[in-house]
Amino acid sequence: MILDNFEYKLQYRTATRSIWRCNQSNKTCLCKAKFMSFGRSIRIKSVAHTHGPTFRGDHSELNSQFVTIEFGDFYKDRK
Ligand SMILES: [Zn+2]
């Protein structure tokens, strides 16, 4: 998934939500940026990338989706 020209890879998925992590998070670049998607919403926990944008392709070749974006902890709505 691409968000603001940063590419994310799926880290894990549950029945209702998916956790996406910056695809630059590896041994050489410890980027901790991640977000959670559920339905048509995205909750961003951290957007502080340790590097520049990674996506340099053509947006017109992508499947775009309109989503609601909020910021906060992933589990703040858990009772
Ligand atoms: Zn990153």
PDB file of the backbone (N, CA, C, O) and the ligand in Angstrom, with CONECT records:
HET     ZN  A 101       1
ATOM      1  N   MET A   1       0.851  -1.177   0.000  1.00  0.00           N
ATOM      2  CA  MET A   1       0.000   0.000   0.000  1.00  0.00           C
ATOM      3  C   MET A   1       0.893   1.236   0.000  1.00  0.00           C
ATOM      4  O   MET A   1       1.977   1.234   0.584  1.00  0.00           O
ATOM      5  N   ILE A   2       0.434   2.268  -0.647  1.00  0.00           N
ATOM      6  CA  ILE A   2       1.220   3.493  -0.721  1.00  0.00           C
ATOM      7  C   ILE A   2       0.441   4.626  -0.067  1.00  0.00           C
ATOM      8  O   ILE A   2      -0.722   4.866  -0.391  1.00  0.00           O
ATOM      9  N   LEU A   3       1.087   5.308   0.843  1.00  0.00           N
ATOM     10  CA  LEU A   3       0.467   6.402   1.568  1.00  0.00           C
ATOM     11  C   LEU A   3       1.456   7.558   1.556  1.00  0.00           C
ATOM     12  O   LEU A   3       2.571   7.438   2.065  1.00  0.00           O
ATOM     13  N   ASP A   4       1.043   8.680   0.972  1.00  0.00           N
ATOM     14  CA  ASP A   4       1.924   9.844   0.897  1.00  0.00           C
ATOM     15  C   ASP A   4       3.287   9.506   0.291  1.00  0.00           C
ATOM     16  O   ASP A   4       4.324   9.983   0.752  1.00  0.00           O
ATOM     17  N   ASN A   5       3.262   8.684  -0.740  1.00  0.00           N
ATOM     18  CA  ASN A   5       4.488   8.315  -1.465  1.00  0.00           C
ATOM     19  C   ASN A   5       5.451   7.458  -0.657  1.00  0.00           C
ATOM     20  O   ASN A   5       6.619   7.313  -1.018  1.00  0.00           O
ATOM     21  N   PHE A   6       4.958   6.896   0.427  1.00  0.00           N
ATOM     22  CA  PHE A   6       5.745   5.902   1.144  1.00  0.00           C
ATOM     23  C   PHE A   6       5.087   4.543   0.922  1.00  0.00           C
ATOM     24  O   PHE A   6       3.865   4.409   0.993  1.00  0.00           O
ATOM     25  N   GLU A   7       5.903   3.560   0.657  1.00  0.00           N
ATOM     26  CA  GLU A   7       5.381   2.220   0.423  1.00  0.00           C
ATOM     27  C   GLU A   7       5.360   1.418   1.714  1.00  0.00           C
ATOM     28  O   GLU A   7       6.311   1.436   2.496  1.00  0.00           O
ATOM     29  N   TYR A   8       4.264   0.720   1.916  1.00  0.00           N
ATOM     30  CA  TYR A   8       4.108  -0.099   3.116  1.00  0.00           C
ATOM     31  C   TYR A   8       3.847  -1.541   2.723  1.00  0.00           C
ATOM     32  O   TYR A   8       3.245  -1.831   1.690  1.00  0.00           O
ATOM     33  N   LYS A   9       4.319  -2.430   3.578  1.00  0.00           N
ATOM     34  CA  LYS A   9       4.039  -3.836   3.353  1.00  0.00           C
ATOM     35  C   LYS A   9       3.156  -4.351   4.479  1.00  0.00           C
ATOM     36  O   LYS A   9       3.194  -3.846   5.601  1.00  0.00           O
ATOM     37  N   LEU A  10       2.378  -5.342   4.165  1.00  0.00           N
ATOM     38  CA  LEU A  10       1.480  -5.911   5.158  1.00  0.00           C
ATOM     39  C   LEU A  10       2.287  -6.667   6.205  1.00  0.00           C
ATOM     40  O   LEU A  10       3.054  -7.575   5.885  1.00  0.00           O
ATOM     41  N   GLN A  11       2.101  -6.277   7.453  1.00  0.00           N
ATOM     42  CA  GLN A  11       2.829  -6.963   8.518  1.00  0.00           C
ATOM     43  C   GLN A  11       2.023  -8.139   9.047  1.00  0.00           C
ATOM     44  O   GLN A  11       2.523  -9.261   9.120  1.00  0.00           O
ATOM     45  N   TYR A  12       0.798  -7.883   9.410  1.00  0.00           N
ATOM     46  CA  TYR A  12      -0.091  -8.989   9.730  1.00  0.00           C
ATOM     47  C   TYR A  12      -1.536  -8.535   9.609  1.00  0.00           C
ATOM     48  O   TYR A  12      -1.820  -7.339   9.536  1.00  0.00           O
ATOM     49  N   ARG A  13      -2.430  -9.485   9.588  1.00  0.00           N
ATOM     50  CA  ARG A  13      -3.815  -9.185   9.335  1.00  0.00           C
ATOM     51  C   ARG A  13      -4.679 -10.015  10.272  1.00  0.00           C
ATOM     52  O   ARG A  13      -4.432 -11.202  10.483  1.00  0.00           O
ATOM     53  N   THR A  14      -5.681  -9.377  10.822  1.00  0.00           N
ATOM     54  CA  THR A  14      -6.660 -10.122  11.603  1.00  0.00           C
ATOM     55  C   THR A  14      -7.972 -10.098  10.840  1.00  0.00           C
ATOM     56  O   THR A  14      -8.020  -9.626   9.704  1.00  0.00           O
ATOM     57  N   ALA A  15      -9.021 -10.592  11.442  1.00  0.00           N
ATOM     58  CA  ALA A  15     -10.309 -10.647  10.749  1.00  0.00           C
ATOM     59  C   ALA A  15     -10.818  -9.262  10.392  1.00  0.00           C
ATOM     60  O   ALA A  15     -11.512  -9.097   9.389  1.00  0.00           O
ATOM     61  N   THR A  16     -10.480  -8.264  11.202  1.00  0.00           N
ATOM     62  CA  THR A  16     -11.067  -6.947  11.001  1.00  0.00           C
ATOM     63  C   THR A  16     -10.061  -5.870  10.636  1.00  0.00           C
ATOM     64  O   THR A  16     -10.446  -4.819  10.124  1.00  0.00           O
ATOM     65  N   ARG A  17      -8.789  -6.106  10.886  1.00  0.00           N
ATOM     66  CA  ARG A  17      -7.831  -5.034  10.646  1.00  0.00           C
ATOM     67  C   ARG A  17      -6.501  -5.565  10.129  1.00  0.00           C
ATOM     68  O   ARG A  17      -6.131  -6.716  10.357  1.00  0.00           O
ATOM     69  N   SER A  18      -5.813  -4.702   9.441  1.00  0.00           N
ATOM     70  CA  SER A  18      -4.508  -5.060   8.910  1.00  0.00           C
ATOM     71  C   SER A  18      -3.481  -4.066   9.416  1.00  0.00           C
ATOM     72  O   SER A  18      -3.757  -2.870   9.507  1.00  0.00           O
ATOM     73  N   ILE A  19      -2.314  -4.553   9.741  1.00  0.00           N
ATOM     74  CA  ILE A  19      -1.227  -3.695  10.194  1.00  0.00           C
ATOM     75  C   ILE A  19      -0.210  -3.608   9.062  1.00  0.00           C
ATOM     76  O   ILE A  19       0.290  -4.621   8.572  1.00  0.00           O
ATOM     77  N   TRP A  20       0.083  -2.373   8.661  1.00  0.00           N
ATOM     78  CA  TRP A  20       1.020  -2.129   7.561  1.00  0.00           C
ATOM     79  C   TRP A  20       2.258  -1.455   8.113  1.00  0.00           C
ATOM     80  O   TRP A  20       2.182  -0.609   9.005  1.00  0.00           O
ATOM     81  N   ARG A  21       3.368  -1.833   7.585  1.00  0.00           N
ATOM     82  CA  ARG A  21       4.626  -1.303   8.072  1.00  0.00           C
ATOM     83  C   ARG A  21       5.439  -0.780   6.889  1.00  0.00           C
ATOM     84  O   ARG A  21       5.398  -1.340   5.793  1.00  0.00           O
ATOM     85  N   CYS A  22       6.167   0.287   7.127  1.00  0.00           N
ATOM     86  CA  CYS A  22       6.998   0.859   6.077  1.00  0.00           C
ATOM     87  C   CYS A  22       7.913  -0.219   5.494  1.00  0.00           C
ATOM     88  O   CYS A  22       8.517  -0.995   6.234  1.00  0.00           O
ATOM     89  N   ASN A  23       8.008  -0.260   4.177  1.00  0.00           N
ATOM     90  CA  ASN A  23       8.803  -1.335   3.582  1.00  0.00           C
ATOM     91  C   ASN A  23      10.298  -1.074   3.705  1.00  0.00           C
ATOM     92  O   ASN A  23      11.112  -1.869   3.236  1.00  0.00           O
ATOM     93  N   GLN A  24      10.659   0.036   4.334  1.00  0.00           N
ATOM     94  CA  GLN A  24      12.079   0.299   4.566  1.00  0.00           C
ATOM     95  C   GLN A  24      12.512  -0.164   5.949  1.00  0.00           C
ATOM     96  O   GLN A  24      13.658   0.037   6.350  1.00  0.00           O
ATOM     97  N   SER A  25      11.595  -0.779   6.669  1.00  0.00           N
ATOM     98  CA  SER A  25      11.969  -1.247   8.000  1.00  0.00           C
ATOM     99  C   SER A  25      12.701  -2.577   7.869  1.00  0.00           C
ATOM    100  O   SER A  25      12.081  -3.631   7.722  1.00  0.00           O
ATOM    101  N   ASN A  26      13.993  -2.513   7.922  1.00  0.00           N
ATOM    102  CA  ASN A  26      14.821  -3.708   7.828  1.00  0.00           C
ATOM    103  C   ASN A  26      16.099  -3.472   8.622  1.00  0.00           C
ATOM    104  O   ASN A  26      16.186  -2.516   9.392  1.00  0.00           O
ATOM    105  N   LYS A  27      17.051  -4.305   8.445  1.00  0.00           N
ATOM    106  CA  LYS A  27      18.245  -4.230   9.288  1.00  0.00           C
ATOM    107  C   LYS A  27      19.059  -2.957   9.062  1.00  0.00           C
ATOM    108  O   LYS A  27      19.734  -2.481   9.975  1.00  0.00           O
ATOM    109  N   THR A  28      19.000  -2.416   7.873  1.00  0.00           N
ATOM    110  CA  THR A  28      19.823  -1.246   7.600  1.00  0.00           C
ATOM    111  C   THR A  28      19.069   0.057   7.849  1.00  0.00           C
ATOM    112  O   THR A  28      19.691   1.100   8.049  1.00  0.00           O
ATOM    113  N   CYS A  29      17.765   0.010   7.841  1.00  0.00           N
ATOM    114  CA  CYS A  29      16.970   1.225   8.017  1.00  0.00           C
ATOM    115  C   CYS A  29      15.838   0.920   8.982  1.00  0.00           C
ATOM    116  O   CYS A  29      14.837   0.311   8.604  1.00  0.00           O
ATOM    117  N   LEU A  30      15.999   1.341  10.217  1.00  0.00           N
ATOM    118  CA  LEU A  30      15.008   0.994  11.222  1.00  0.00           C
ATOM    119  C   LEU A  30      13.869   2.004  11.238  1.00  0.00           C
ATOM    120  O   LEU A  30      13.687   2.742  12.207  1.00  0.00           O
ATOM    121  N   CYS A  31      13.127   2.025  10.180  1.00  0.00           N
ATOM    122  CA  CYS A  31      11.987   2.934  10.116  1.00  0.00           C
ATOM    123  C   CYS A  31      10.806   2.283  10.828  1.00  0.00           C
ATOM    124  O   CYS A  31      10.447   1.142  10.539  1.00  0.00           O
ATOM    125  N   LYS A  32      10.215   3.011  11.749  1.00  0.00           N
ATOM    126  CA  LYS A  32       9.136   2.433  12.544  1.00  0.00           C
ATOM    127  C   LYS A  32       7.752   2.907  12.107  1.00  0.00           C
ATOM    128  O   LYS A  32       6.764   2.658  12.797  1.00  0.00           O
ATOM    129  N   ALA A  33       7.680   3.577  10.987  1.00  0.00           N
ATOM    130  CA  ALA A  33       6.389   4.083  10.543  1.00  0.00           C
ATOM    131  C   ALA A  33       5.440   2.929  10.249  1.00  0.00           C
ATOM    132  O   ALA A  33       5.797   1.977   9.555  1.00  0.00           O
ATOM    133  N   LYS A  34       4.234   3.025  10.780  1.00  0.00           N
ATOM    134  CA  LYS A  34       3.256   1.985  10.526  1.00  0.00           C
ATOM    135  C   LYS A  34       1.853   2.551  10.670  1.00  0.00           C
ATOM    136  O   LYS A  34       1.647   3.600  11.281  1.00  0.00           O
ATOM    137  N   PHE A  35       0.912   1.850  10.104  1.00  0.00           N
ATOM    138  CA  PHE A  35      -0.476   2.252  10.293  1.00  0.00           C
ATOM    139  C   PHE A  35      -1.362   1.030  10.241  1.00  0.00           C
ATOM    140  O   PHE A  35      -0.946  -0.052   9.827  1.00  0.00           O
ATOM    141  N   MET A  36      -2.596   1.230  10.670  1.00  0.00           N
ATOM    142  CA  MET A  36      -3.558   0.150  10.701  1.00  0.00           C
ATOM    143  C   MET A  36      -4.716   0.502   9.785  1.00  0.00           C
ATOM    144  O   MET A  36      -5.168   1.647   9.766  1.00  0.00           O
ATOM    145  N   SER A  37      -5.192  -0.454   9.038  1.00  0.00           N
ATOM    146  CA  SER A  37      -6.363  -0.214   8.205  1.00  0.00           C
ATOM    147  C   SER A  37      -7.480  -1.126   8.653  1.00  0.00           C
ATOM    148  O   SER A  37      -7.272  -2.296   8.974  1.00  0.00           O
ATOM    149  N   PHE A  38      -8.675  -0.556   8.668  1.00  0.00           N
ATOM    150  CA  PHE A  38      -9.866  -1.333   9.003  1.00  0.00           C
ATOM    151  C   PHE A  38     -11.018  -0.738   8.212  1.00  0.00           C
ATOM    152  O   PHE A  38     -11.321   0.450   8.316  1.00  0.00           O
ATOM    153  N   GLY A  39     -11.647  -1.585   7.425  1.00  0.00           N
ATOM    154  CA  GLY A  39     -12.684  -1.077   6.539  1.00  0.00           C
ATOM    155  C   GLY A  39     -12.090  -0.044   5.601  1.00  0.00           C
ATOM    156  O   GLY A  39     -11.091  -0.299   4.928  1.00  0.00           O
ATOM    157  N   ARG A  40     -12.709   1.117   5.562  1.00  0.00           N
ATOM    158  CA  ARG A  40     -12.178   2.193   4.724  1.00  0.00           C
ATOM    159  C   ARG A  40     -11.513   3.264   5.560  1.00  0.00           C
ATOM    160  O   ARG A  40     -11.432   4.422   5.152  1.00  0.00           O
ATOM    161  N   SER A  41     -11.045   2.882   6.713  1.00  0.00           N
ATOM    162  CA  SER A  41     -10.358   3.830   7.583  1.00  0.00           C
ATOM    163  C   SER A  41      -8.914   3.405   7.789  1.00  0.00           C
ATOM    164  O   SER A  41      -8.558   2.230   7.709  1.00  0.00           O
ATOM    165  N   ILE A  42      -8.107   4.412   8.055  1.00  0.00           N
ATOM    166  CA  ILE A  42      -6.702   4.163   8.352  1.00  0.00           C
ATOM    167  C   ILE A  42      -6.374   4.896   9.635  1.00  0.00           C
ATOM    168  O   ILE A  42      -6.718   6.067   9.796  1.00  0.00           O
ATOM    169  N   ARG A  43      -5.713   4.214  10.543  1.00  0.00           N
ATOM    170  CA  ARG A  43      -5.266   4.877  11.759  1.00  0.00           C
ATOM    171  C   ARG A  43      -3.745   4.861  11.765  1.00  0.00           C
ATOM    172  O   ARG A  43      -3.116   3.804  11.735  1.00  0.00           O
ATOM    173  N   ILE A  44      -3.175   6.049  11.805  1.00  0.00           N
ATOM    174  CA  ILE A  44      -1.724   6.173  11.740  1.00  0.00           C
ATOM    175  C   ILE A  44      -1.167   6.317  13.147  1.00  0.00           C
ATOM    176  O   ILE A  44      -1.541   7.216  13.900  1.00  0.00           O
ATOM    177  N   LYS A  45      -0.284   5.425  13.469  1.00  0.00           N
ATOM    178  CA  LYS A  45       0.331   5.471  14.791  1.00  0.00           C
ATOM    179  C   LYS A  45       1.621   6.271  14.748  1.00  0.00           C
ATOM    180  O   LYS A  45       1.929   7.030  15.667  1.00  0.00           O
ATOM    181  N   SER A  46       2.358   6.095  13.686  1.00  0.00           N
ATOM    182  CA  SER A  46       3.627   6.801  13.568  1.00  0.00           C
ATOM    183  C   SER A  46       3.866   7.143  12.107  1.00  0.00           C
ATOM    184  O   SER A  46       3.774   6.275  11.238  1.00  0.00           O
ATOM    185  N   VAL A  47       4.170   8.401  11.838  1.00  0.00           N
ATOM    186  CA  VAL A  47       4.460   8.790  10.460  1.00  0.00           C
ATOM    187  C   VAL A  47       5.888   9.292  10.334  1.00  0.00           C
ATOM    188  O   VAL A  47       6.290   9.782   9.279  1.00  0.00           O
ATOM    189  N   ALA A  48       6.650   9.169  11.408  1.00  0.00           N
ATOM    190  CA  ALA A  48       8.007   9.695  11.404  1.00  0.00           C
ATOM    191  C   ALA A  48       8.942   8.741  10.668  1.00  0.00           C
ATOM    192  O   ALA A  48       9.590   7.892  11.281  1.00  0.00           O
ATOM    193  N   HIS A  49       9.000   8.891   9.361  1.00  0.00           N
ATOM    194  CA  HIS A  49       9.918   8.053   8.588  1.00  0.00           C
ATOM    195  C   HIS A  49      11.358   8.523   8.814  1.00  0.00           C
ATOM    196  O   HIS A  49      11.618   9.701   9.058  1.00  0.00           O
ATOM    197  N   THR A  50      12.260   7.587   8.728  1.00  0.00           N
ATOM    198  CA  THR A  50      13.678   7.931   8.907  1.00  0.00           C
ATOM    199  C   THR A  50      14.366   8.087   7.557  1.00  0.00           C
ATOM    200  O   THR A  50      15.592   8.013   7.470  1.00  0.00           O
ATOM    201  N   HIS A  51      13.591   8.300   6.516  1.00  0.00           N
ATOM    202  CA  HIS A  51      14.139   8.361   5.154  1.00  0.00           C
ATOM    203  C   HIS A  51      13.151   9.129   4.293  1.00  0.00           C
ATOM    204  O   HIS A  51      12.079   9.512   4.761  1.00  0.00           O
ATOM    205  N   GLY A  52      13.503   9.351   3.054  1.00  0.00           N
ATOM    206  CA  GLY A  52      12.629  10.076   2.153  1.00  0.00           C
ATOM    207  C   GLY A  52      11.580   9.168   1.541  1.00  0.00           C
ATOM    208  O   GLY A  52      11.595   7.957   1.767  1.00  0.00           O
ATOM    209  N   PRO A  53      10.665   9.745   0.766  1.00  0.00           N
ATOM    210  CA  PRO A  53       9.636   8.951   0.099  1.00  0.00           C
ATOM    211  C   PRO A  53      10.243   7.837  -0.748  1.00  0.00           C
ATOM    212  O   PRO A  53      11.294   8.016  -1.363  1.00  0.00           O
ATOM    213  N   THR A  54       9.582   6.705  -0.775  1.00  0.00           N
ATOM    214  CA  THR A  54      10.138   5.546  -1.470  1.00  0.00           C
ATOM    215  C   THR A  54       9.454   5.283  -2.799  1.00  0.00           C
ATOM    216  O   THR A  54       9.994   4.580  -3.653  1.00  0.00           O
ATOM    217  N   PHE A  55       8.268   5.846  -2.973  1.00  0.00           N
ATOM    218  CA  PHE A  55       7.539   5.548  -4.203  1.00  0.00           C
ATOM    219  C   PHE A  55       7.799   6.615  -5.258  1.00  0.00           C
ATOM    220  O   PHE A  55       7.532   7.796  -5.033  1.00  0.00           O
ATOM    221  N   ARG A  56       8.316   6.201  -6.398  1.00  0.00           N
ATOM    222  CA  ARG A  56       8.599   7.146  -7.473  1.00  0.00           C
ATOM    223  C   ARG A  56       7.934   6.731  -8.770  1.00  0.00           C
ATOM    224  O   ARG A  56       8.341   7.148  -9.854  1.00  0.00           O
ATOM    225  N   GLY A  57       6.928   5.923  -8.649  1.00  0.00           N
ATOM    226  CA  GLY A  57       6.239   5.447  -9.844  1.00  0.00           C
ATOM    227  C   GLY A  57       5.140   6.387 -10.283  1.00  0.00           C
ATOM    228  O   GLY A  57       5.110   7.555  -9.895  1.00  0.00           O
ATOM    229  N   ASP A  58       4.256   5.877 -11.080  1.00  0.00           N
ATOM    230  CA  ASP A  58       3.176   6.666 -11.658  1.00  0.00           C
ATOM    231  C   ASP A  58       1.884   6.385 -10.898  1.00  0.00           C
ATOM    232  O   ASP A  58       1.403   5.253 -10.868  1.00  0.00           O
ATOM    233  N   HIS A  59       1.333   7.423 -10.290  1.00  0.00           N
ATOM    234  CA  HIS A  59       0.113   7.226  -9.514  1.00  0.00           C
ATOM    235  C   HIS A  59      -1.061   6.776 -10.376  1.00  0.00           C
ATOM    236  O   HIS A  59      -1.972   6.112  -9.882  1.00  0.00           O
ATOM    237  N   SER A  60      -1.048   7.125 -11.639  1.00  0.00           N
ATOM    238  CA  SER A  60      -2.189   6.773 -12.485  1.00  0.00           C
ATOM    239  C   SER A  60      -2.264   5.271 -12.726  1.00  0.00           C
ATOM    240  O   SER A  60      -3.289   4.766 -13.184  1.00  0.00           O
ATOM    241  N   GLU A  61      -1.198   4.566 -12.425  1.00  0.00           N
ATOM    242  CA  GLU A  61      -1.217   3.114 -12.607  1.00  0.00           C
ATOM    243  C   GLU A  61      -1.686   2.385 -11.359  1.00  0.00           C
ATOM    244  O   GLU A  61      -1.732   1.156 -11.323  1.00  0.00           O
ATOM    245  N   LEU A  62      -2.033   3.157 -10.338  1.00  0.00           N
ATOM    246  CA  LEU A  62      -2.435   2.533  -9.077  1.00  0.00           C
ATOM    247  C   LEU A  62      -3.943   2.534  -8.926  1.00  0.00           C
ATOM    248  O   LEU A  62      -4.650   3.323  -9.552  1.00  0.00           O
ATOM    249  N   ASN A  63      -4.411   1.645  -8.095  1.00  0.00           N
ATOM    250  CA  ASN A  63      -5.807   1.627  -7.695  1.00  0.00           C
ATOM    251  C   ASN A  63      -5.970   2.532  -6.493  1.00  0.00           C
ATOM    252  O   ASN A  63      -5.487   2.217  -5.406  1.00  0.00           O
ATOM    253  N   SER A  64      -6.645   3.652  -6.676  1.00  0.00           N
ATOM    254  CA  SER A  64      -6.801   4.582  -5.572  1.00  0.00           C
ATOM    255  C   SER A  64      -8.067   4.290  -4.785  1.00  0.00           C
ATOM    256  O   SER A  64      -9.077   3.847  -5.332  1.00  0.00           O
ATOM    257  N   GLN A  65      -7.986   4.549  -3.489  1.00  0.00           N
ATOM    258  CA  GLN A  65      -9.154   4.425  -2.628  1.00  0.00           C
ATOM    259  C   GLN A  65      -9.233   5.642  -1.742  1.00  0.00           C
ATOM    260  O   GLN A  65      -8.220   6.135  -1.246  1.00  0.00           O
ATOM    261  N   PHE A  66     -10.457   6.128  -1.546  1.00  0.00           N
ATOM    262  CA  PHE A  66     -10.643   7.214  -0.592  1.00  0.00           C
ATOM    263  C   PHE A  66     -10.816   6.599   0.790  1.00  0.00           C
ATOM    264  O   PHE A  66     -11.637   5.701   0.982  1.00  0.00           O
ATOM    265  N   VAL A  67     -10.052   7.078   1.730  1.00  0.00           N
ATOM    266  CA  VAL A  67     -10.123   6.517   3.072  1.00  0.00           C
ATOM    267  C   VAL A  67     -10.188   7.641   4.094  1.00  0.00           C
ATOM    268  O   VAL A  67      -9.820   8.783   3.820  1.00  0.00           O
ATOM    269  N   THR A  68     -10.656   7.289   5.253  1.00  0.00           N
ATOM    270  CA  THR A  68     -10.646   8.201   6.388  1.00  0.00           C
ATOM    271  C   THR A  68      -9.359   7.972   7.163  1.00  0.00           C
ATOM    272  O   THR A  68      -9.015   6.837   7.495  1.00  0.00           O
ATOM    273  N   ILE A  69      -8.651   9.056   7.449  1.00  0.00           N
ATOM    274  CA  ILE A  69      -7.386   8.909   8.159  1.00  0.00           C
ATOM    275  C   ILE A  69      -7.485   9.565   9.523  1.00  0.00           C
ATOM    276  O   ILE A  69      -7.905  10.715   9.646  1.00  0.00           O
ATOM    277  N   GLU A  70      -7.099   8.829  10.533  1.00  0.00           N
ATOM    278  CA  GLU A  70      -7.037   9.394  11.879  1.00  0.00           C
ATOM    279  C   GLU A  70      -5.690   9.051  12.480  1.00  0.00           C
ATOM    280  O   GLU A  70      -4.988   8.158  12.005  1.00  0.00           O
ATOM    281  N   PHE A  71      -5.341   9.772  13.532  1.00  0.00           N
ATOM    282  CA  PHE A  71      -4.061   9.539  14.184  1.00  0.00           C
ATOM    283  C   PHE A  71      -4.301   9.062  15.606  1.00  0.00           C
ATOM    284  O   PHE A  71      -5.189   9.563  16.296  1.00  0.00           O
ATOM    285  N   GLY A  72      -3.526   8.117  16.030  1.00  0.00           N
ATOM    286  CA  GLY A  72      -3.679   7.662  17.400  1.00  0.00           C
ATOM    287  C   GLY A  72      -3.162   6.266  17.587  1.00  0.00           C
ATOM    288  O   GLY A  72      -2.621   5.643  16.673  1.00  0.00           O
ATOM    289  N   ASP A  73      -3.342   5.793  18.790  1.00  0.00           N
ATOM    290  CA  ASP A  73      -2.883   4.457  19.098  1.00  0.00           C
ATOM    291  C   ASP A  73      -3.822   3.444  18.437  1.00  0.00           C
ATOM    292  O   ASP A  73      -5.009   3.710  18.254  1.00  0.00           O
ATOM    293  N   PHE A  74      -3.280   2.304  18.092  1.00  0.00           N
ATOM    294  CA  PHE A  74      -4.070   1.308  17.385  1.00  0.00           C
ATOM    295  C   PHE A  74      -5.256   0.812  18.209  1.00  0.00           C
ATOM    296  O   PHE A  74      -6.318   0.509  17.665  1.00  0.00           O
ATOM    297  N   TYR A  75      -5.070   0.732  19.496  1.00  0.00           N
ATOM    298  CA  TYR A  75      -6.080   0.034  20.308  1.00  0.00           C
ATOM    299  C   TYR A  75      -6.791   0.951  21.278  1.00  0.00           C
ATOM    300  O   TYR A  75      -7.286   0.502  22.312  1.00  0.00           O
ATOM    301  N   LYS A  76      -6.847   2.230  20.955  1.00  0.00           N
ATOM    302  CA  LYS A  76      -7.448   3.149  21.890  1.00  0.00           C
ATOM    303  C   LYS A  76      -8.946   2.913  22.042  1.00  0.00           C
ATOM    304  O   LYS A  76      -9.536   3.311  23.046  1.00  0.00           O
ATOM    305  N   ASP A  77      -9.561   2.278  21.065  1.00  0.00           N
ATOM    306  CA  ASP A  77     -11.005   2.060  21.167  1.00  0.00           C
ATOM    307  C   ASP A  77     -11.334   0.698  21.771  1.00  0.00           C
ATOM    308  O   ASP A  77     -12.498   0.300  21.827  1.00  0.00           O
ATOM    309  N   ARG A  78     -10.314  -0.003  22.218  1.00  0.00           N
ATOM    310  CA  ARG A  78     -10.566  -1.310  22.819  1.00  0.00           C
ATOM    311  C   ARG A  78     -11.039  -1.127  24.252  1.00  0.00           C
ATOM    312  O   ARG A  78     -10.414  -0.418  25.041  1.00  0.00           O
ATOM    313  N   LYS A  79     -12.118  -1.755  24.567  1.00  0.00           N
ATOM    314  CA  LYS A  79     -12.669  -1.617  25.911  1.00  0.00           C
ATOM    315  C   LYS A  79     -12.064  -2.652  26.855  1.00  0.00           C
ATOM    316  O   LYS A  79     -12.410  -2.688  28.036  1.00  0.00           O
TER     317      LYS A  79
HETATM  318 ZN    ZN A 101       9.573   4.651   6.431  1.00  0.00          ZN2+
END
